[in-house]
Amino acid sequence: MDTRLKCLTGARQFFALFGQTSKAMMGLRKLPPDQRISKQLGEKISLAVSGVNNCRYCTWLHTKTALEKGLSKREIDALLAAEFDGVAPEEQTAILYAQHWADREGDVSAEARQRVLDEYGPHRTAEIEASIRAVYFGNLCSNTVVACREAKAEGREPPVSLFTYVMSFPVAGAIRRMSGVKNE
């Protein structure tokens, strides 16, 4: 197993993240269209978070989607490798915040969050954070499934309970199907 995979710690974390992500995503329905982030920035955030968590399923999905949204292979590779030199100045704060959020598992400083609020305003910040949460949740579910499968193949004890694996499986499967990858 790749030791860099960040997995769920158990069912409690699964349900907490599921609830937080659902609430954040529901809040986006109220955002006026002119107060939203661009689809490209959303994909860049998704790639940055997936790169932090080393999530292969989400990397497949967001690479496919980013290409469809017009990002180049070079841009995608750079985002996954946490190389942000080529990122437009107006997107840097959001992408760096997404990376920091994922790395710190949401435990970001009030100052870091305030910088995002100051730069993007409350509506765009809400969308940035909802995007981060959704990808982070998908990353952890997918990584949990991968880690459990690898542990089983190697004759090791899975990193989480069977219940957590079963709860993660539909999320990971949906991500893999949306990516278009048939076999792993």
C-alpha positions, 0 to 999 in steps of 0.5 A: 500500500502507498503509505501516502494515501490518506484514508478514512479513520472509521465510520464516525469520520465517514458520517461527519464528512458526509454530513459536512459535504452535503450541507456545503453542497446544498448551500451552493444552490442558493448562490447567484450565477454571477457569484460562482467560481469558474468551472476551470478553477473548480477543476484546478481545486479538485486536482490540487486536493487530489494531489495532496491526498494521492487519490488515483480515482479522483485524479483520473476523474478530474484529469478527464474533466479538466481536459474537457474544460480546456486545461492542458496536460502540463497544467494538470500535471503541475497541479497534481505535483503541487507546482503552482508557478503557472497558475493565474494570480487571481486563482493562486489564493484559492488553489493554495488554500485548497491544498492547505485545507486538504493537507491540514484536513480542514484545520486551517487558520482563521487568517488563511480563511480570511484571506480567501474571504477578502479575495473572493467574497463570501459566495465564492469562498463558500463554493471553494470550500464546498468543492474542497470538501466534496473532493476531500470526501471522495479522496478519502473514500476512494483511498480507503477502498484502494487501501483495503483492497491492497491490504487484502491482496497482501494478506494484511489487516485492512486499515478500517472496519468492513463497515467503513469499507462498505460505506466508502465503496459506492462513493469510490465506485461512482468516482471511478465510473465517472472517470471512464476507467473500466479496470484498475 
